[in-house]
Amino acid sequence: MIEIILFVLFPFLLLVTLFLFFFFYRETFWEIGFGKREMGLLIVGSASTMFFDLPVFFYKNYFLAFNIGGALIPVVLSFYFIKKNEINFLKILIGISLVSLATYMVTIVTERGVISYFPFYFLPPVLSILISFLLFFRSPKTCSFSYTISTLSVIIGGDFSHLPELFEKPFIGSMGGAGVYDMVYIAGLISFVFSFPFIIKKRVSKEERKRNRIIKEIYYAGKIAGVEGNYKFIVKKLTGKEIDNIKDLKINEFIKEINKSILEYYANPAKRIGSFLIDFLITSAISFIPFFVFTMKFYVFISVFLLIQILYFTLLEFYFGSTVGKAILDIEVKNLENEKVDFMTSFTRNIMRILEFFAIFYLVSLILIIISPKRQRIGDLIADSIVVESK
């Protein structure tokens, strides 16, 4: 009974706790590279993609996949944390080696796939936490390091290490296939949440947080419009109004007002729709090539189709700032500072396409593009990205 309760409620409690930590200690999260984008990707992204797999290997009666919500997103976040926190390779190697070995020892192969029984599946995250504090003490890096080695070690020690046993007979399965209930996803969450209370944290007042956000929004608008100077000058130039006291401003109303003055710089909804239709036709055509060549089963085709969609949009927007459809219609993807998007931004906004597709076939996102101050769809709001007219 206790195992069922843990299985159902524990992931939810971990996510609620993580969100509360983020709400109260946002500055500490930012320091380790865990902002709104990463929080949205981990919670909304994983929950909305936990039923979708990307193919790793398929041949006759063998099909191995990578679950998007339960494995791909945690793994991408792990590599992002390594880069963002500039974690020493030797420390990563030591941590992953030890935790991978522990994971391999507490996992077994059954007819249901690779599993671990209660309470042994707590060993990898607990060991990750102990190693992290040993190497980083109470530094904020402790949380990102423990999350990283816990996630990657469960993939290596729990999944990859058991592949020879799994392929002894026809097999259809997915790494991280249980989504937010999978050991890969849960281990990383446990490591982060249970290490966070013990690190050195930063916190600012509500007033200072409000002031910082408003000033950021002003400079964002200034960069899009090509206006430089202090924040008072930018507001005067864009809106014709003067700011006397930031404390008196209402954030949401102010964001709408300042972005209304630069609305012409954002890509209009018609171009957004047109570019997507062009890109959808391209990715669909590419997806049908392997379908006819290899005579795939339907579930394999869906996985291949998703993989091509994610790769197409993510890589083209990351490397070139636009897809074929966007380039034809002279629009491009930028971050809020009107600069080239990094990989995490491109990945996050495009992973969310799966959620947006099921939100009444992009209708919710289309409405948001029309009514939101920066013409952002769901993926843009979470990834902090914008789509602008090419200069």
C-alpha positions as CSV (number, residue, x, y, z in Angstrom):
1,M,0.0,0.0,0.0
2,I,2.8,2.4,0.9
3,E,4.5,1.8,-2.4
4,I,1.3,2.7,-4.3
5,I,0.9,5.9,-2.3
6,L,4.5,6.8,-3.0
7,F,4.1,6.0,-6.7
8,V,1.1,8.2,-7.1
9,L,1.7,11.1,-4.8
10,F,5.5,11.4,-4.4
11,P,6.2,13.0,-7.8
12,F,3.4,15.5,-7.3
13,L,4.7,16.5,-3.9
14,L,8.3,16.8,-5.2
15,L,7.1,19.1,-8.0
16,V,5.0,21.3,-5.6
17,T,8.0,21.6,-3.3
18,L,10.3,22.5,-6.1
19,F,7.9,25.2,-7.3
20,L,7.7,26.6,-3.7
21,F,11.5,26.7,-3.5
22,F,11.6,28.6,-6.8
23,F,8.9,31.0,-5.7
24,F,10.7,32.1,-2.6
25,Y,14.3,31.7,-3.7
26,R,14.2,32.7,-7.4
27,E,17.6,34.4,-7.3
28,T,19.3,31.2,-6.1
29,F,17.7,29.2,-8.9
30,W,18.9,31.8,-11.4
31,E,22.4,31.6,-10.1
32,I,22.5,27.9,-11.0
33,G,20.8,28.4,-14.3
34,F,17.4,27.2,-13.2
35,G,15.0,30.0,-14.3
36,K,11.4,30.1,-15.4
37,R,12.4,28.4,-18.7
38,E,13.9,25.4,-17.0
39,M,11.1,25.2,-14.5
40,G,8.5,25.2,-17.2
41,L,10.4,22.6,-19.2
42,L,10.8,20.3,-16.3
43,I,7.2,20.5,-15.0
44,V,5.0,21.5,-18.0
45,G,7.2,20.0,-20.7
46,S,7.7,16.6,-19.0
47,A,4.1,16.3,-17.9
48,S,2.7,17.0,-21.4
49,T,5.2,14.8,-23.3
50,M,5.4,11.7,-20.9
51,F,3.3,9.6,-23.3
52,F,5.5,10.2,-26.3
53,D,8.7,8.4,-27.3
54,L,11.5,9.1,-29.8
55,P,13.1,6.1,-31.6
56,V,16.6,5.1,-30.7
57,F,16.7,1.7,-32.5
58,F,14.1,-0.3,-34.4
59,Y,14.4,-3.5,-36.4
60,K,11.7,-6.2,-37.0
61,N,10.4,-7.0,-33.5
62,Y,12.9,-4.8,-31.7
63,F,12.0,-1.2,-30.8
64,L,13.9,0.9,-28.3
65,A,12.8,4.5,-27.6
66,F,13.6,7.5,-25.5
67,N,10.6,9.0,-23.6
68,I,10.5,12.7,-24.1
69,G,9.1,13.7,-20.7
70,G,10.7,10.9,-18.6
71,A,14.2,10.9,-20.1
72,L,15.0,13.4,-22.9
73,I,14.1,16.5,-21.0
74,P,15.9,15.4,-17.8
75,V,19.0,14.5,-19.8
76,V,19.0,17.8,-21.8
77,L,18.6,19.7,-18.5
78,S,21.5,17.7,-17.0
79,F,23.9,18.7,-19.8
80,Y,22.7,22.3,-19.7
81,F,23.6,22.4,-15.9
82,I,27.0,21.0,-16.6
83,K,27.7,23.8,-19.2
84,K,26.0,26.6,-17.2
85,N,27.8,25.8,-13.9
86,E,31.1,24.9,-15.6
87,I,31.3,21.7,-13.6
88,N,34.7,20.0,-13.7
89,F,34.7,16.9,-16.0
90,L,36.6,14.8,-13.4
91,K,34.0,15.5,-10.8
92,I,31.2,14.5,-13.2
93,L,33.1,11.3,-14.1
94,I,33.6,10.3,-10.5
95,G,30.0,11.1,-9.6
96,I,28.4,9.3,-12.5
97,S,30.7,6.3,-12.2
98,L,29.8,5.7,-8.5
99,V,26.0,6.4,-8.9
100,S,25.8,4.3,-12.1
101,L,27.3,1.3,-10.3
102,A,24.9,1.7,-7.4
103,T,22.0,2.0,-9.9
104,Y,23.0,-1.1,-11.7
105,M,23.1,-3.0,-8.4
106,V,19.5,-2.0,-7.4
107,T,17.9,-2.6,-10.8
108,I,16.8,-5.8,-12.5
109,V,15.3,-6.9,-15.8
110,T,11.8,-8.3,-15.8
111,E,9.1,-8.8,-18.3
112,R,8.0,-5.2,-17.6
113,G,11.5,-3.9,-18.4
114,V,14.1,-2.6,-16.0
115,I,12.7,-1.9,-12.5
116,S,13.9,-1.3,-9.0
117,Y,12.0,-2.1,-5.8
118,F,11.2,0.1,-2.8
119,P,13.2,1.3,-1.0
120,F,16.2,0.5,-3.1
121,Y,15.4,3.0,-5.8
122,F,16.2,5.7,-3.3
123,L,19.9,4.7,-3.3
124,P,21.0,6.6,-6.5
125,P,19.5,10.0,-5.5
126,V,20.7,9.7,-1.9
127,L,24.2,8.8,-3.0
128,S,24.2,11.7,-5.5
129,I,23.3,14.1,-2.7
130,L,26.1,12.9,-0.5
131,I,28.7,13.0,-3.3
132,S,27.5,16.5,-4.3
133,F,28.0,17.9,-0.7
134,L,31.3,16.2,-0.5
135,L,32.6,17.9,-3.6
136,F,30.8,21.3,-3.4
137,F,29.8,21.7,0.2
138,R,26.9,24.2,0.5
139,S,27.4,25.9,-2.9
140,P,24.3,26.3,-5.1
141,K,26.1,24.1,-7.6
142,T,25.4,21.2,-5.2
143,C,21.8,21.0,-6.4
144,S,22.6,21.1,-10.1
145,F,25.4,18.6,-9.7
146,S,23.3,16.2,-7.7
147,Y,20.5,16.4,-10.2
148,T,22.9,15.9,-13.1
149,I,24.7,12.8,-11.8
150,S,21.5,11.3,-10.5
151,T,19.7,11.6,-13.8
152,L,22.6,10.5,-16.1
153,S,23.6,7.7,-13.8
154,V,20.1,6.2,-13.8
155,I,20.1,6.3,-17.6
156,I,23.5,4.7,-17.8
157,G,23.4,2.2,-14.9
158,G,19.7,1.4,-15.0
159,D,19.0,1.4,-18.8
160,F,22.0,1.3,-21.0
161,S,23.8,-1.3,-18.8
162,H,20.9,-3.7,-19.0
163,L,20.5,-3.5,-22.8
164,P,22.2,-6.8,-23.5
165,E,19.7,-8.6,-21.3
166,L,16.8,-6.8,-22.8
167,F,17.7,-7.7,-26.4
168,E,18.1,-11.4,-25.7
169,K,14.6,-11.7,-27.1
170,P,12.2,-9.4,-29.1
171,F,11.7,-6.3,-27.1
172,I,9.5,-3.1,-27.3
173,G,10.3,-0.5,-24.7
174,S,11.3,3.0,-23.8
175,M,13.9,4.5,-21.5
176,G,12.1,6.8,-19.1
177,G,8.9,5.3,-20.4
178,A,6.9,6.0,-17.2
179,G,7.3,9.7,-17.7
180,V,7.2,11.7,-14.5
181,Y,6.8,8.5,-12.6
182,D,10.0,7.0,-14.1
183,M,13.1,6.4,-12.0
184,V,15.1,8.7,-14.3
185,Y,12.8,11.7,-13.7
186,I,12.2,11.0,-10.0
187,A,15.9,10.4,-9.1
188,G,16.8,13.8,-10.4
189,L,14.0,15.5,-8.6
190,I,14.8,13.9,-5.3
191,S,18.4,14.9,-5.6
192,F,17.6,18.5,-6.3
193,V,14.7,19.0,-3.8
194,F,16.4,17.3,-0.9
195,S,19.8,19.0,-1.4
196,F,18.3,22.5,-1.8
197,P,17.4,23.2,1.9
198,F,21.0,22.8,2.9
199,I,22.7,25.2,0.4
200,I,23.5,28.9,0.9
201,K,20.5,30.8,-0.6
202,K,19.7,34.3,-1.8
203,R,16.4,36.2,-1.5
204,V,15.4,39.7,-2.3
205,S,12.3,41.7,-1.3
206,K,9.1,41.8,-3.3
207,E,9.6,45.5,-4.1
208,E,13.2,44.9,-5.4
209,R,12.0,41.9,-7.5
210,K,9.3,44.1,-9.0
211,R,11.7,46.9,-9.8
212,N,14.2,44.5,-11.4
213,R,11.5,43.0,-13.6
214,I,10.2,46.3,-14.8
215,I,13.6,47.7,-15.7
216,K,14.4,44.4,-17.6
217,E,11.2,44.8,-19.6
218,I,12.1,48.4,-20.5
219,Y,15.6,47.4,-21.7
220,Y,14.1,44.4,-23.6
221,A,11.7,46.8,-25.4
222,G,14.6,49.2,-26.1
223,K,16.7,46.5,-27.7
224,I,13.9,45.4,-30.0
225,A,13.2,49.0,-31.1
226,G,16.9,49.9,-31.3
227,V,16.7,52.6,-28.5
228,E,19.6,53.0,-26.1
229,G,20.0,54.9,-22.9
230,N,18.8,54.7,-19.3
231,Y,15.4,53.2,-18.6
232,K,13.6,56.6,-18.2
233,F,14.9,57.8,-21.6
234,I,13.7,54.5,-23.3
235,V,10.2,54.8,-21.8
236,K,10.0,58.4,-22.8
237,K,11.1,57.6,-26.3
238,L,8.8,54.6,-26.8
239,T,5.6,55.8,-25.0
240,G,6.0,59.5,-24.7
241,K,5.5,59.3,-21.0
242,E,7.8,59.8,-18.1
243,I,8.3,57.5,-15.1
244,D,8.4,59.1,-11.7
245,N,8.3,56.1,-9.4
246,I,8.6,52.5,-10.5
247,K,6.8,51.4,-7.3
248,D,3.6,53.0,-8.5
249,L,3.6,51.0,-11.8
250,K,1.4,47.9,-12.2
251,I,3.6,45.3,-13.9
252,N,1.1,43.7,-16.3
253,E,-0.4,47.0,-17.4
254,F,3.0,48.5,-18.0
255,I,4.3,45.5,-20.0
256,K,1.2,45.8,-22.3
257,E,1.7,49.5,-22.7
258,I,5.4,49.5,-23.6
259,N,5.1,46.5,-25.9
260,K,2.1,48.1,-27.7
261,S,4.5,50.9,-28.8
262,I,6.8,48.3,-30.5
263,L,4.2,45.9,-31.8
264,E,5.3,46.4,-35.4
265,Y,8.6,44.7,-34.6
266,Y,6.9,41.4,-33.6
267,A,5.9,39.0,-36.4
268,N,2.2,39.2,-37.2
269,P,-0.1,36.2,-36.7
270,A,-0.6,35.6,-40.4
271,K,3.1,35.2,-41.0
272,R,3.4,32.9,-38.0
273,I,0.6,30.6,-39.3
274,G,2.0,30.7,-42.9
275,S,5.5,29.8,-41.8
276,F,4.2,26.9,-39.6
277,L,2.2,25.5,-42.5
278,I,5.3,25.5,-44.8
279,D,7.4,23.9,-42.1
280,F,4.8,21.3,-41.4
281,L,4.6,20.3,-45.0
282,I,8.4,19.9,-45.2
283,T,8.6,17.8,-42.0
284,S,5.7,15.7,-43.0
285,A,7.2,14.9,-46.4
286,I,10.5,14.0,-44.8
287,S,8.7,11.7,-42.2
288,F,6.9,9.7,-44.9
289,I,10.2,8.7,-46.6
290,P,11.3,6.2,-43.9
291,F,7.7,5.2,-43.5
292,F,7.5,3.8,-47.0
293,V,11.1,2.7,-47.2
294,F,11.1,0.6,-44.0
295,T,7.3,-0.2,-43.9
296,M,7.1,0.9,-40.3
297,K,4.3,0.1,-37.9
298,F,2.2,3.1,-37.0
299,Y,3.6,3.6,-33.5
300,V,7.1,3.6,-34.9
301,F,6.1,6.2,-37.6
302,I,4.6,8.5,-34.9
303,S,7.9,8.3,-33.0
304,V,10.0,9.1,-36.1
305,F,7.6,11.9,-37.0
306,L,8.0,13.5,-33.6
307,L,11.8,13.1,-33.8
308,I,12.0,14.9,-37.2
309,Q,9.7,17.7,-36.0
310,I,11.8,18.3,-32.9
311,L,15.1,18.1,-34.7
312,Y,13.9,20.3,-37.6
313,F,12.6,23.2,-35.5
314,T,15.1,23.0,-32.7
315,L,18.3,22.8,-34.8
316,L,17.3,25.3,-37.5
317,E,16.2,27.9,-35.0
318,F,19.3,27.4,-32.9
319,Y,21.8,27.5,-35.8
320,F,20.1,30.0,-38.2
321,G,17.4,31.7,-36.1
322,S,14.6,30.6,-38.4
323,T,13.2,27.6,-40.2
324,V,12.6,27.4,-43.9
325,G,9.0,28.7,-43.5
326,K,10.2,31.6,-41.3
327,A,13.0,32.5,-43.6
328,I,10.6,32.7,-46.6
329,L,8.3,35.0,-44.7
330,D,11.1,37.1,-43.3
331,I,10.6,36.4,-39.6
332,E,13.0,34.9,-37.0
333,V,13.2,33.6,-33.5
334,K,15.0,35.7,-30.8
335,N,15.3,35.7,-27.0
336,L,13.8,38.5,-25.0
337,E,16.9,40.7,-25.5
338,N,16.4,40.4,-29.3
339,E,19.5,38.2,-29.6
340,K,20.2,34.8,-31.1
341,V,18.5,32.0,-29.1
342,D,20.6,29.5,-27.3
343,F,20.0,25.7,-27.6
344,M,17.9,25.5,-24.4
345,T,15.5,28.3,-25.6
346,S,15.1,26.6,-29.0
347,F,14.6,23.2,-27.5
348,T,12.1,24.4,-24.9
349,R,9.9,26.4,-27.3
350,N,9.7,23.4,-29.7
351,I,9.2,20.6,-27.2
352,M,6.1,22.6,-26.2
353,R,4.6,22.1,-29.7
354,I,3.4,18.7,-28.5
355,L,1.3,20.3,-25.8
356,E,0.2,23.0,-28.1
357,F,-1.0,20.5,-30.7
358,F,-3.3,18.9,-28.2
359,A,-4.5,22.3,-26.9
360,I,-7.2,22.3,-29.6
361,F,-4.7,21.9,-32.5
362,Y,-2.7,25.1,-31.8
363,L,-5.9,27.2,-31.3
364,V,-4.9,28.2,-27.8
365,S,-1.5,29.3,-29.0
366,L,-3.0,31.2,-31.9
367,I,-5.2,33.1,-29.5
368,L,-2.2,33.9,-27.3
369,I,-0.2,35.1,-30.3
370,I,-3.1,37.5,-31.0
371,I,-3.7,38.8,-27.5
372,S,-0.4,38.6,-25.7
373,P,1.8,41.8,-25.4
374,K,4.8,40.2,-27.2
375,R,2.7,37.9,-29.6
376,Q,4.0,34.8,-27.8
377,R,2.5,31.3,-28.0
378,I,2.7,28.8,-25.1
379,G,6.2,27.7,-26.1
380,D,7.5,31.3,-26.3
381,L,6.0,32.2,-22.9
382,I,7.8,29.3,-21.2
383,A,11.1,29.6,-23.2
384,D,11.2,33.4,-23.0
385,S,11.5,33.7,-26.7
386,I,9.9,36.0,-29.3
387,V,9.4,35.9,-33.0
388,V,10.2,39.2,-34.8
389,E,10.3,40.7,-38.3
390,S,13.7,40.2,-39.9
391,K,15.6,43.4,-40.3
